[in-house]
Amino acid sequence: MKRKTIYYIVLNDFRALPYSAAIDIYKRNKCKGRSVKIILSERYFSSDDYGSHLPRFYKKAKFWWLQLQYDVILTSANKSTKLTIQEESGVNSSLQSITFDSSASESSYPKLYETLRQSSIGAKEVKEFIFLTADEKSKVYVFNGRTAGSYPIVRGCFDKSIEVEFYEYSENFRGYKLFPCAPHNTSQLGRAVSRFRKICLVSAPSLNDRACSWARRRLSNPYTNLYRESPDQTFDVVVFLGSDHEYTCLDEDITGCRYIGNYEMVRLVIEKYGKNLNVAVRCHPNQYLDKNHRKVLESVELLCQENDVTFYPPNSEISSYDLIRNSVITAVEFSSIAYDAVLLGKKVELYNDLDLKYFLQSITLDQANNAEYVAHYVSELMCLYTDLYFERFELLTRATCSFWTHVEWKLLKANNPKCLS
């Protein structure tokens, strides 16, 4: 089979927004005279993935309508297709995210694991079809990139040096995000936002207003403000843990960062500061949802006890903002609380968040000592971040997307999907 330059849009999620985004990407490329195809696996009809529990008939109906309007390829299931150990990373990523269980495995959730594995095998079959038909100038669009139904495609394209773009949910249903690199904490995004700030056609007063508005919204986060208990002491360093299940399956090659884990981060902080300074560790509230959070955090809590470090468990009512205000340094690996710490005028020590690390490293030494300047500079970058890769839907598409999202919520409620353990 002769290979051609083809723009493939992988439809690995049938929910209203990813579905609408895939069609929008198709139309935009078609308008430029490109050879465009929407591609999916027949396994996707029977297997669910993270965030998607739609019934088979609904997916089939959407596929039927898609076939009538656009150039669509459906890859068939091949019984001989097997996953490599590396390709199963996407299965584990979806499994842990769906179950909120950082210790989730095939043995603990056999039925759910199998349906995710089928989705991942389907992704591999899609990848193999793309490799048979597409040349090195081709491009692939995929939703998310870390899930069972997408990771084998992304990993394969990375190994073959085929360009991939990632479409994702935006902050609202007016459109979607289209990233030129993996949207999972890579410094590529930090560099892109910094460049965008220099060339964007936004007046200084307007940018200032938007930055202030972003900062106000950020610090008035109702979720964070639920916790009102104040610490009874001050700290030199406060460490904020991340949700384990969100980061254990990061691909270091694709994202440009390696998850060191909560235990290792706390150990590094104690090694650097613990003997001489007063240190506190705040677990992420979401860790309480982790079915194995006690087992996962046991080693961290023991490490804190051995080194006289104050430990706040996931169900603590302690206010994260008050912890930050009552400390000198905020240490994180992956946690958006780092942005709050910057806005509150505190020094932040980053063990992995490369986007924010790039923002802070781009500030001169004199400016870095001005907490107010640093906070406003980061606010300007973050208010622009929402615009940088945003693709706006046409009015009709937006209305249709909103309608079908409502329908899907009704279906979800009717089916009441549970983890198939």
Legacy VTK file of the C-alpha trace (Angstrom):
# vtk DataFile Version 3.0
C-alpha trace
ASCII
DATASET POLYDATA
POINTS 421 float
0.000 0.000 0.000
1.398 3.377 -1.052
1.707 5.794 1.851
0.389 9.363 1.548
0.291 12.577 3.536
-2.909 12.215 5.515
-4.304 14.140 8.465
-5.867 11.563 10.766
-8.300 12.596 13.514
-8.619 9.767 16.022
-12.100 9.627 17.571
-11.335 7.826 20.821
-14.028 9.535 22.924
-17.715 9.815 21.890
-18.723 12.461 24.423
-20.203 15.605 22.923
-17.196 17.892 23.199
-14.461 15.508 21.912
-16.857 14.375 19.171
-17.600 17.987 18.134
-13.908 18.885 18.341
-12.953 16.000 16.037
-15.482 17.203 13.438
-14.275 20.794 13.787
-10.639 19.740 13.256
-11.744 17.748 10.206
-13.499 20.761 8.682
-10.603 23.148 9.367
-8.135 20.837 7.636
-10.518 20.099 4.768
-10.870 23.839 4.103
-7.097 23.948 3.566
-7.329 21.294 0.835
-5.742 18.542 2.899
-6.476 14.833 2.778
-8.339 14.284 6.060
-9.851 11.193 7.637
-11.562 10.465 10.933
-10.410 7.099 12.242
-11.583 4.882 15.098
-11.570 1.265 16.197
-14.647 -0.921 16.304
-13.482 -1.939 19.785
-14.302 1.576 20.999
-18.035 0.796 20.729
-17.921 -1.910 23.396
-15.230 -0.574 25.704
-15.445 2.438 27.970
-12.567 4.700 28.944
-11.880 7.458 31.427
-14.864 9.838 31.573
-16.803 7.954 28.886
-19.532 5.486 29.892
-21.882 5.940 26.977
-24.076 3.009 25.847
-23.118 1.092 22.726
-26.263 2.085 20.780
-25.476 5.772 21.368
-21.916 5.398 20.074
-23.169 3.424 17.072
-25.745 6.116 16.258
-23.069 8.819 16.402
-20.809 6.735 14.161
-23.621 6.167 11.643
-24.259 9.918 11.387
-20.524 10.585 11.085
-20.235 8.164 8.162
-22.974 10.000 6.272
-21.169 13.346 6.498
-17.416 12.715 6.509
-14.621 10.428 5.365
-14.446 7.883 8.182
-12.315 4.764 8.638
-13.301 2.006 11.067
-10.497 -0.424 11.876
-11.584 -3.987 12.542
-10.597 -6.087 15.531
-7.736 -8.518 15.024
-7.538 -11.414 17.491
-3.757 -11.561 17.164
-3.197 -7.984 18.379
-1.349 -7.913 21.697
-0.190 -5.040 23.875
3.390 -4.543 24.988
4.125 -3.781 28.639
4.781 -0.154 27.694
1.473 0.130 25.798
-0.415 -1.092 28.871
0.592 2.152 30.623
-2.492 3.760 29.114
-4.675 1.021 30.598
-3.207 1.621 34.056
-3.562 5.394 33.661
-7.280 5.122 32.859
-7.818 2.437 35.506
-6.329 4.519 38.320
-8.152 7.672 37.226
-11.544 5.952 36.959
-11.275 4.141 40.297
-9.437 6.907 42.221
-7.166 4.086 43.351
-3.416 4.540 42.996
-2.955 0.819 43.730
-5.503 -0.324 41.129
-4.439 -3.344 39.117
-5.816 -6.095 36.889
-6.309 -8.378 39.900
-8.321 -5.821 41.886
-10.544 -4.654 38.985
-10.510 -7.545 36.437
-13.648 -6.584 34.435
-12.825 -2.900 34.230
-9.219 -3.693 33.357
-10.348 -5.938 30.511
-12.680 -3.351 28.953
-9.883 -0.780 29.121
-7.442 -3.275 27.631
-9.812 -3.796 24.698
-9.901 -0.040 24.157
-6.112 0.046 24.213
-5.846 -2.851 21.746
-8.218 -0.907 19.495
-5.889 2.090 19.734
-2.968 -0.103 18.714
-4.895 -1.342 15.673
-5.657 2.264 14.726
-1.965 3.087 15.099
-0.933 0.171 12.870
-3.382 1.256 10.153
-2.015 4.809 10.282
1.550 3.522 9.946
0.569 1.462 6.885
-1.035 4.387 5.052
0.587 7.623 6.277
3.973 9.044 5.322
6.377 11.017 7.531
4.638 14.333 6.697
1.297 13.168 8.023
-0.249 14.410 11.251
-2.387 12.698 13.869
-4.920 14.363 16.189
-5.868 12.478 19.343
-7.991 13.231 22.380
-6.074 13.478 25.682
-3.188 11.136 24.874
-2.800 9.357 28.236
-5.900 7.177 28.283
-6.243 3.513 27.326
-7.835 4.399 23.987
-5.155 6.899 22.971
-1.778 6.183 24.581
-0.584 3.419 22.166
-1.208 5.822 19.254
0.711 8.675 20.880
3.599 6.460 21.919
3.806 4.888 18.463
3.766 8.252 16.690
6.459 9.532 19.053
8.687 6.566 18.198
8.051 7.063 14.454
8.497 10.882 14.638
4.975 11.472 13.304
3.535 14.801 14.450
0.713 14.595 17.001
-1.647 17.285 18.231
-3.867 16.811 21.276
-7.436 18.059 21.532
-8.815 18.536 25.026
-11.603 20.079 27.058
-11.367 23.828 27.604
-12.738 25.804 30.531
-16.143 26.051 28.831
-18.178 24.614 25.958
-17.526 27.516 23.586
-14.677 25.504 22.102
-11.770 23.186 22.861
-8.011 23.242 23.367
-5.699 22.013 20.630
-2.172 21.467 21.932
0.924 20.951 19.746
2.484 18.882 22.544
1.251 16.704 25.389
-0.914 18.813 27.736
0.578 17.214 30.830
3.123 19.438 32.528
5.810 19.955 29.942
7.972 23.046 29.757
7.074 23.329 26.054
3.779 24.887 27.099
5.544 27.260 29.488
7.863 28.451 26.735
4.973 28.847 24.294
2.940 30.985 26.706
5.977 33.180 27.414
6.486 33.748 23.675
2.779 34.429 23.203
2.872 37.143 25.881
5.547 39.002 23.896
3.671 38.990 20.581
-0.031 38.963 21.525
-2.096 41.937 20.404
-3.482 42.814 23.826
-3.111 46.313 25.221
-1.233 46.735 28.494
-4.317 48.013 30.396
-6.426 45.132 29.093
-3.745 42.591 29.978
-3.450 44.114 33.446
-7.216 43.857 33.988
-7.320 40.271 32.803
-4.357 39.317 35.001
-5.979 40.864 38.075
-9.253 39.125 37.273
-7.487 35.748 36.910
-5.719 36.234 40.253
-8.967 37.159 42.025
-10.760 34.100 40.650
-7.849 31.922 41.578
-7.724 33.055 45.192
-11.504 32.930 45.613
-11.611 29.254 44.676
-14.640 27.940 46.655
-13.112 24.464 46.931
-9.963 25.704 48.654
-11.915 28.079 50.851
-13.927 25.190 52.321
-11.012 24.504 54.651
-10.944 27.119 57.405
-8.821 25.668 60.198
-5.612 27.651 60.781
-2.291 26.120 61.854
-1.259 26.788 65.453
2.361 27.422 64.467
4.496 28.854 61.692
6.636 26.801 59.338
9.779 27.358 57.331
8.650 24.943 54.619
5.221 23.496 53.787
5.076 20.568 51.339
1.897 19.965 49.316
1.403 16.428 48.027
-0.241 15.552 44.727
-2.898 12.947 43.882
-0.905 9.779 43.252
-3.300 8.251 40.708
-3.007 11.265 38.385
0.719 11.037 37.681
2.009 7.500 38.137
1.650 6.690 34.416
3.281 9.789 32.920
5.479 8.937 29.921
8.776 10.705 30.574
9.752 10.741 26.875
6.515 12.414 25.772
5.902 14.806 28.666
9.531 15.679 29.353
9.193 15.029 33.083
9.432 12.073 35.436
7.094 11.671 38.388
9.285 11.229 41.479
6.347 10.625 43.816
5.206 12.066 47.111
7.513 10.009 49.315
10.617 10.977 47.362
9.666 14.654 47.311
9.154 14.710 51.083
12.439 12.859 51.570
14.278 15.426 49.428
12.733 18.331 51.344
13.653 16.763 54.693
17.157 16.064 53.422
17.520 19.717 52.454
15.683 21.461 55.287
14.355 19.041 57.900
17.214 18.980 60.387
17.349 22.725 60.884
13.942 24.068 59.867
10.305 23.504 60.811
8.595 21.525 58.022
4.943 20.573 57.437
3.417 18.157 54.911
-0.152 18.715 53.647
-1.803 15.789 51.842
-4.030 16.576 48.880
-7.730 16.435 49.907
-8.435 14.276 46.827
-6.172 11.599 48.271
-8.964 10.823 50.730
-10.960 9.506 47.743
-8.126 7.103 46.937
-9.301 3.680 48.133
-5.750 2.848 49.190
-4.739 6.238 50.545
-3.851 4.844 53.968
-1.518 2.278 52.454
-0.047 4.795 49.991
0.535 7.481 52.633
1.743 5.160 55.383
5.395 5.462 54.355
5.126 9.263 54.022
3.548 9.605 57.472
6.212 7.360 59.015
8.950 9.422 57.355
7.425 12.572 58.852
7.215 11.023 62.322
10.847 9.915 62.191
11.973 13.439 61.293
9.650 15.473 63.535
7.722 16.854 60.537
4.102 17.977 61.009
1.789 15.765 58.927
-1.710 16.870 57.844
-3.708 13.900 56.427
-6.123 14.167 53.447
-9.178 14.607 55.671
-7.606 17.455 57.660
-9.622 20.675 57.820
-6.450 22.759 57.769
-6.541 25.692 55.354
-3.947 25.419 52.600
-3.926 29.195 52.214
-3.253 29.709 55.924
-0.470 27.133 55.745
1.086 29.105 52.900
0.652 32.422 54.706
2.287 30.934 57.809
5.303 29.549 55.985
8.328 30.888 54.130
8.667 28.292 51.336
6.014 26.240 49.518
7.305 22.979 47.996
5.370 20.990 45.368
5.926 18.469 42.616
2.660 18.629 40.638
0.034 20.798 42.281
-1.693 23.962 41.146
-1.451 25.224 44.734
1.988 26.465 43.633
0.255 29.237 41.654
-1.717 30.223 44.741
1.523 30.420 46.720
3.001 32.755 44.094
-0.096 34.960 44.265
0.195 35.026 48.054
3.731 36.350 47.702
5.611 33.254 48.844
8.738 31.582 47.530
7.955 28.368 45.654
10.266 25.387 45.301
9.282 23.153 42.393
10.296 19.534 42.071
8.650 18.913 38.709
6.079 21.480 37.475
8.114 22.586 34.472
5.635 25.197 33.196
5.711 27.307 36.350
9.403 26.612 36.771
10.016 28.080 33.311
7.910 31.161 34.161
9.889 31.812 37.329
13.271 31.175 35.716
12.507 33.743 33.011
12.334 36.492 35.655
15.516 38.452 36.353
17.115 38.209 39.793
16.104 41.748 40.751
12.488 41.120 39.695
12.427 37.742 41.465
12.897 39.500 44.800
9.736 41.534 44.202
6.881 39.212 45.217
4.217 41.572 43.870
5.903 41.721 40.446
6.286 37.919 40.312
2.621 37.394 41.188
1.408 39.797 38.515
3.814 38.432 35.880
2.572 34.869 36.434
-1.040 36.123 36.404
-0.463 37.746 32.987
0.905 34.496 31.603
-1.880 32.369 33.012
-4.692 34.636 31.806
-3.219 34.320 28.295
-2.791 30.566 28.641
-6.544 30.089 28.202
-6.365 31.842 24.799
-3.186 30.340 23.384
-4.517 26.992 22.125
-8.232 27.709 22.288
-10.283 26.838 19.192
-13.735 28.404 19.162
-16.795 26.503 17.962
-19.274 28.069 15.584
-22.501 29.111 17.296
-24.514 26.153 15.955
-21.814 23.656 16.981
-21.667 25.192 20.446
-25.445 24.875 20.885
-25.436 21.290 19.571
-22.537 20.339 21.831
-24.303 21.785 24.863
-27.533 19.926 24.005
-25.853 16.538 23.575
-23.841 17.017 26.740
-27.148 17.378 28.590
-28.456 14.221 26.890
-25.317 12.311 27.878
-25.691 13.330 31.503
-29.220 11.900 31.394
-27.913 8.662 29.879
-25.144 8.501 32.448
-27.643 8.932 35.265
-29.942 6.290 33.775
-27.153 3.741 33.350
-25.567 4.588 36.723
-22.186 3.118 35.675
-20.020 1.705 38.422
-16.536 0.317 38.430
-16.823 -3.187 36.998
-14.833 -4.819 39.792
LINES 1 422
421 0 1 2 3 4 5 6 7 8 9 10 11 12 13 14 15 16 17 18 19 20 21 22 23 24 25 26 27 28 29 30 31 32 33 34 35 36 37 38 39 40 41 42 43 44 45 46 47 48 49 50 51 52 53 54 55 56 57 58 59 60 61 62 63 64 65 66 67 68 69 70 71 72 73 74 75 76 77 78 79 80 81 82 83 84 85 86 87 88 89 90 91 92 93 94 95 96 97 98 99 100 101 102 103 104 105 106 107 108 109 110 111 112 113 114 115 116 117 118 119 120 121 122 123 124 125 126 127 128 129 130 131 132 133 134 135 136 137 138 139 140 141 142 143 144 145 146 147 148 149 150 151 152 153 154 155 156 157 158 159 160 161 162 163 164 165 166 167 168 169 170 171 172 173 174 175 176 177 178 179 180 181 182 183 184 185 186 187 188 189 190 191 192 193 194 195 196 197 198 199 200 201 202 203 204 205 206 207 208 209 210 211 212 213 214 215 216 217 218 219 220 221 222 223 224 225 226 227 228 229 230 231 232 233 234 235 236 237 238 239 240 241 242 243 244 245 246 247 248 249 250 251 252 253 254 255 256 257 258 259 260 261 262 263 264 265 266 267 268 269 270 271 272 273 274 275 276 277 278 279 280 281 282 283 284 285 286 287 288 289 290 291 292 293 294 295 296 297 298 299 300 301 302 303 304 305 306 307 308 309 310 311 312 313 314 315 316 317 318 319 320 321 322 323 324 325 326 327 328 329 330 331 332 333 334 335 336 337 338 339 340 341 342 343 344 345 346 347 348 349 350 351 352 353 354 355 356 357 358 359 360 361 362 363 364 365 366 367 368 369 370 371 372 373 374 375 376 377 378 379 380 381 382 383 384 385 386 387 388 389 390 391 392 393 394 395 396 397 398 399 400 401 402 403 404 405 406 407 408 409 410 411 412 413 414 415 416 417 418 419 420
